[in-house]
């Protein structure tokens, strides 16, 4: 799984470059005003954690199309400020969009997500044929 290079053009040296072939930078998400992500791998799946506190789970949109996983959030917020003889209403618009290329190891039909305690967690299960099981070696 890699970040799509055509969406963001920063170079980085970390796990994404080494393993996923993508791009990364410690300030990547901050510089682009998108929430940061952590991606972990275990024997069964990749787990993507998106830090997004204060949002509502129903406002997230996740979709998979043509091998791309897109995570987005879009919400218009109303803010009211009262001052002497003045009532003002302002609209703030918050949104983000992150796109990841899914590796052929991912079973895209079984992807699941949950939002809890400000973290959007996306489970990207691996296909059965690529799961790595520990090999036991007998001692002679």
VENLIN-V493202 format. One record per pair of residues at least 24 apart in sequence whose ideal C-beta (glycine too) atoms are under 8 Angstrom apart, sorted by sequence separation. I is the first residue (numbers start at 1). GAP is how many residues later the second one is. D is the distance in whole Angstrom. If there is no record, write none. Layout:
BEGIN
((I:GAP:D) (I:GAP:D))
END
This chain:
BEGIN
((8:24:6) (15:24:8) (72:24:7) (73:24:8) (72:25:4) (105:25:5) (71:26:7) (72:26:8) (70:27:7) (71:27:5) (70:28:7) (71:28:8) (70:29:5) (71:29:8) (69:30:7) (70:30:8) (68:31:6) (69:31:5) (68:32:7) (69:32:8) (68:33:6) (69:33:5) (67:34:6) (68:34:7) (67:35:5) (1:38:7) (64:38:7) (69:39:8) (67:41:8) (69:42:7) (64:44:5) (1:45:6) (64:47:6) (50:48:7) (62:49:8) (71:49:7) (62:51:6) (71:51:7) (48:52:7) (60:53:8) (69:53:8) (60:55:7) (69:55:7) (57:57:8) (57:58:4) (46:60:7) (55:60:8) (60:60:6) (62:60:7) (35:61:6) (37:61:7) (34:62:4) (33:63:7) (34:63:7) (35:63:8) (52:63:8) (55:63:8) (57:63:8) (4:64:7) (34:64:6) (54:64:7) (53:65:3) (55:65:8) (52:66:6) (51:67:7) (52:67:7) (1:68:8) (51:68:6) (52:68:5) (50:69:7) (49:70:5) (50:70:4) (49:71:7) (50:71:8) (49:72:5) (50:72:7) (48:73:7) (49:73:8) (47:74:6) (48:74:4) (47:75:7) (47:76:6) (48:76:7) (46:77:8) (47:77:7) (22:78:8) (45:78:5) (46:78:4) (22:79:8) (45:79:6) (45:80:5) (46:80:7) (44:81:6) (45:81:6) (44:82:6) (20:83:8) (43:83:8) (44:87:6) (43:88:6) (43:89:6) (43:90:7) (7:92:5) (3:95:8) (4:95:5) (3:96:7) (4:96:7) (3:97:6) (4:97:6) (2:98:7) (3:98:7) (1:99:5) (2:99:5) (1:100:6) (1:101:6) (2:101:8) (1:102:5) (1:105:7) (1:123:7))
END
